[in-house]
Amino acid sequence: MDSFLERLRSELELVQSALKEKKVTATAAGGLVKVTANGHQELTAVFLDPQALYPKNQAPLEEAVLAAVNEAIQLSRQLLREEIARLAGGINRNEFSDFF
């Protein structure tokens, strides 16, 4: 059993490291706003199309940035769930519903 736990710990460390390098990108406002996050749910890039920067667009731009950030975080969480599910193999995910 100890070797299983050691192997699992080692694989989890590898996944954690790999997730730092994986990226997901979310868009909002028809592509005027793009937000990229890594598998650690850290934002790594924000793109604002110059058309979105006009003063009259402030409220919609703020809403679009918020929507894109939230979507990027959701995509990053999904990436994490997929990696953990791959490692977990046959483990019943319902027992860990808070994690997945």
N, C-alpha and C positions, 0 to 999 in steps of 0.2 A: 504494500500500500504506500509505503514511503517513497518508493521509486515513482509511482504514479503521480503523487503529489509534487515531487521534485520536477518531473517532466511537465506537468501542468503549469507549475510556477514558471518554469523556463519558457514554455510556449507563450504564456501570458505576457512575460517580459518582452518577448519578440513581437507580439501583437501590439503592445503598447508603443514600442519603438516604431513599428511600421505605421501605426495610425497617425503618428506625428507627421509623417510624410505624405499621407493620403489627403487629397483635397476634394471638397464638394463646393459647387457654386450654385447660388440661388439668384434668380432675377426677379425684378418687380417693375411695374410701370412700363411694360412692353420692352424691357431691356435697357431702360434708361438708368436703372440701378442694378448693379451686380455686387454680390457679397460672396467672398470665398472664406471657407473655414477648413480647419484640418480635423483629423479624427479625434483630437483632444478637445474639440469644441471651442477652439480659439480662432478668432477672426484673423485672417492673414492678408486680406485685401478687400478694398472697397473701390468700386468704379462708379463714378457719376458722369453720365453723358453731359456735355456742355449745355445741351438743350434743357436739361432739368434744372439748371442753375439760375434761371431768371427769377427775380424776386417774386413775381406773381405765382411761381410754382413752389413756394416755400412749404406750404401745408401739404400739398400732394407729395412733394419730395420727402418730407419727414415721414409721412405714412408709408411711402415706398421703401425707404431705408429700413424702417421698423419691420415691414413685411419681409423684406429680403433677409434681414438679420435673423428673424425668427425661423424662416424657412431653412437658412443655412445651418442653424443649430439643430433643427429637426433632421436634416439630411445627415449631419455629422453623427447624431445619435443613432440613426438607422445604420450607418456605416459601422458603428461600434457594435450594435446588436448583431449585425451580420457576421462580424469577425468572432464575437463571443459564441454565437450559435455554431459557427464552423468548428470552433475548438471544443464546444460542449458535446458535439455529436449527438448521442442519444439521451442526453439529460432532459427531463421533462421541464420545458421552459415555463409552464404554468406555475411551478413551484417557486419560480424566481420572477414573478410578474413585475415587481417593482424595478428590477434590474433591466429586463427586456422591455 
